[in-house]
Amino acid sequence: MSGHSKWSTIKHKKGAADKKRGKIFTKLIKEITVAARMGGGDIEANPRLRHAVNAAKAQNMPKDNFERAIKKGTGELEGVNYEEILYEGYGPGGVAVLVECLTDNRNRTIADIRYIFGKAGGNVGTDGCVAWMFDKKGLISVSKEDADEDRIMEVALDAGAEDIRDEGDVFEVITEPGDFDAVKDAVDAAEIPCQMAEITMLPQNMTQLEGKEAEQAVRFMDALDDCDDVQKFYTNADIPDEVYEAM
């Protein structure tokens, strides 16, 4: 399991009913606004917007909130003009990291990102330095408590999934980005709950971290999560479950 997907799954288990709920809503509203600006406000005709709205609904965001964000994106309401930026670099232990940002102030964002990387003993790299280590894929995570392997394989593979991976207490369904919606719809139709479903960047190879480096990587990811301009991040860090749980 990629560092990002494991991190996302752990956050899901903890729940979002804490002080970070506001940050989650802020990031989702930004994504909805940009998606609507780039592809229009029709949810059915704009896959990026549809995924963002589904993510907002999964977090129990009120309908008025995401409808207002769509209108800001389409220009029906006044809103902030966000810029998309992708940063690449190396985190604790030399792990590869991609950071997707939405910002209205590029100078502020790069200063924040450099600080987070530097504090963790890493550094921001040049464009393309680590992006080649990741593949864009659809990822659906299903708890083993909700479906056995035969059932999830039957449903997902028939719908066009590329692979099913056994990752401890969950199955990870991997798809090509273009097949993601069809596979997600099939899983939903089979009434199999998803812990997580998103288009993501999966690392081709993992870098194992232990001890202090693993703990430093968890703090690093937490700092990225807390940064207002960071939408998503991806890493090839392989961190033991007991380190996540302890921290």
N, C-alpha and C positions, 0 to 999 in steps of 0.2 A: 504494500500500500504506500502511495506517495506520502511524503511528509505533510503536504497540504491536505490531502483527503483524510488522513488519520487525524490531523488537527481539527478539521471541520467536523468529523464524526464525534470527536470528544466534546467539542463545544455544543453539538446538538444534544448529546446525552446529558450534559450539565443543564441544558435549557437556557433560554434567553431572557428569563424574567429577572434580570439583575440590572445593574447600572449600565451595562453595555447595550441594553435594548435600544436606547436613543441613538447610539452610534450605528447600530445595525440598520435602523430605519433611515438614518441619514445617507448611508452608503447605498441602500436600495433606491431611495428617491433620486439620488444622483444618476444611478444607472438607468432608471426608468426615463428620466428627463433626456439623457443623451441618446438612448435607444429611440425615443420618439422623435427627437430632432433629426436623427440620421435616417430613419426608415419610415417615418410617419406614425400616426397615432392609432392605426388599425391593428389591434392585437393579433388578429388572425393572419394578417398579411405581413407582419413584422416579427420574425422568429426571436430576434434579440429582445424585443419588447415583451413578447409573450413569456419568455423565460424569466425576465425580470419581474413581471407582474406575478407569475406563479411563485417566485421566491418570496415576494412581498406577502402574498396570501398565506404562504407556509409559516410566516412569522406573525400572522394575525394582524397585519397592517390594515387599518380602517380603509374602506373603499374610497372615501373622500380624499385620503392622502395620496394614493397612487393615481387617481383620476386627475387631481390637481397637478401632479408631477408630469403627467402626459400632456396636459394643456400647456404647461410651461415649455415643454420640449417642442410642441408644434407651433408655439408662438401665440396661442390663444390667451395666455396669461404671461405677464412679464416674469422673466427668470434669469438666473445666472448662466453665462455661457462657459461651460466646462470644456477643458482640453484633455484629450486622452494622451497619456505618456506611459511608455514601457521602460522600466529600468532593469538592467541586468547586473549581476555581480556575484560575489562570493561571500558566504556567511561563515559562521564558526566551523572550524575543521575543513575549510575549503569547499563546503557544499555549494552547489549551483543554486541560484535564486533568481526568479523572475518576479517583478513587482508591477502590477497594473495600477495606475493612478488616474483619477479624474480631479482636475484642479482648475481654479480660476486665478492661480498665481504660481507660475512655473518656478520662479526663484525661491519662493518659500518651500515648495515641495521638494526640490532637489536638495536644499539645505537640510530639511528634516530627514530625508532618506539617507543622505551621507552621514548624518549624525547617528542614526540607528545602526547602520552598517558598521561605522567606526567604533561605536561603543561595544559592539559584539565581536570586535577583532576582525571584521571583514572589510570589504571595500566594494564600491560601485565600479563596475567595469565598463568597457566600451560596447557599443551596439553590436549584437551578434556573438558576444563572447560565450554565452551559455545557452542561448535560445535553441541552438541546434541539438541540445541534449534532451529536448522535450518534444512531445507530439500532442497536437490538439485532438482531444477525444471527448466523447460523451461518457459520463460516469454516473452510474446509478448504484447506490449502496443499499443492500437489503439485509436486515437482521436474520440470522439463522432461526430465530424464534418465530419468524413470520412466514418462512417458506423453506422447504428442503431443497437440496441441490437439484433433484430431478425436476421439481416443479418450476424452479426459476430458470433452469436450462430450457425446458420445453417452451415456456412463455417467451423468454428473451431471444433465444436463438431463432425461433420461428418468425419473430418480428424483425430480424435482421441484425441482432447483436453480433459483435465481432468475437467476443471472448467472455467467459465467466471465470472469475478468480476467487479462490477460497482464501479469505484474509482473516482467519481466526474466528471471531464471532459474527462476521458478516460475509456476504457474497458481494463482490464487485462486478457489475455488468459493464463491459466496455463496448462502446459503439463508435462508428465514424460520426463526425458531427452532423452530417446530413441524415443519418438514421436515428438520431437521438429521440426526436419527437415520437416517431412510430414505435420505438421500443418502450419509451416511457408510457405512451398511451396503452400499450399492450399490458404492461405491468399494472397500471392503474385499473384496467378493465378486469384483470384477474383478481383484483382486490388484494394485492400484495402491497403493504405499506413500504414506502421508501424512507430511509434515514436521510438520504441526500440524493439529489439529482441535478446535475449541472454539466455545462460544457467547460472543460478544464484542460490543463496542460499536464500530461503525465510524463514523468522522467523515464528515459530509456534505461538508465542504470541508477542504482541507489548507492549512496555513500554512508557507510555505517559509522555512527558516532557513539561514544561511550563516555561514562563518567562526567567530568566537568564540561567537556565540549558538548555533550548531549544536553546538559542542564542549561548551558549558555545558549544553545540553539532554541530551546523552548522559550527562554526569556526574549530572545531575538524575535521569534514569531509573534509573541505576545505584544511586543513593541510595535511591530508592523500592523497588527490588528488594531492597536489603539490609535494609529495615525489616521487623522480624518481624511487625508487625501488618498490613502491606499484603499483600493477597491478589493483586490484579490492578490495573493502571492502564491508562488509555487516553488517547491524546493525538492531536491533529491535526497534530503537528509533521511536516514533510516535511524529512528530513535527508539530505544526499547520502551515497551508499554509501561514498565514500572517507573521510568523517568517521568513520562507524562502524568501518570497517576499520582506520583509523589509531589509534583509541582502544581 
